[in-house]
Amino acid sequence: MPDVLDRAKELEMQHRDAALKNHQVAARQTEAPLVVDGQRCCRACEEPIPAERLKASPDAVRCVWCQSDFELKQKTSGCC
């Protein structure tokens, strides 16, 4: 019987992780970009977002460094 319970636990964790990722994507999509003098800027540090970042992630609202910090804080706080 432990095999069935282990599998059920694993499936529940997969569903929870998928729901969390979907929620995070939806939350990111609702954030409006910060535009200063016609240039997209990071919502955290307010520095211009590099073109390479925008090319890789056109909906980015933070630079790579601030986005990493943002995701780490979310992960450690259990939020969103």
N, C-alpha and C positions, 0 to 999 in steps of 0.2 A: 504493500500500500504506500510506502514512502515515495516510490517512483511517481505515482499519480499526484501526490501532494507536492512533490518537488516540481513537477511539470506545471501544475496549476499555479504555483508561486512564481515560476519563471514567466509564464504567460501574463500573469497580472502585472509583473514588473515591466514587461515589454509594452503592454497597453498603457501603463502609467507614464513611461518614458516617452512614448509616441504622443500622448495627449499633452504632456509638458512641452515638447518641442513644437507642436502645433500652436499652443498658446503663446510661446515665445515668438514664433514667426508672426502671428497675428498682432501681438503687442508692438513688434518692430514696425510693422506696416502702418500702424496708426500714428506713429511719430512723424510729425511734419519736419522736413529738412530745414535747417537754418541757412538762410542765404544772406550774405553780406556783400554789397557791391556786385551783385550778379554772380558771386562764386559760392558754391556749396561749402559750408563750414561745419566742423564737428560740433555737435550739441553739447559736448562736455568741455573741451578745451578752447573751442571757438576758433581754432586754427583751420586754414583751408584744408579740405580733404584732397589728398593727392589724386591726380587723374587716374593713376593705375588702380587705386582702390575703387574709384567710381566705375571704372571699366569692368573690374572683377565683380563688383556688387553695386549695380546702379541705384539701388534703393537705400544705400548706406547713409546713415545719419551721424555716424561717428567715425573718426579715424581708426585705423587698425589697433593702435595702442589703447585708446579709450574704450573701444568695443571689447577688447580682451579684458580690461579691468571691469567693465560693466557686466560681462558674462560671468566672470569669476565671483563678483559680489553677489549676483543673483544665485549662483550655484551654492555659495557658502551660506547665504541667508535663507535658502529654501524658498525664495520668492520667485514668482512668475516662471 
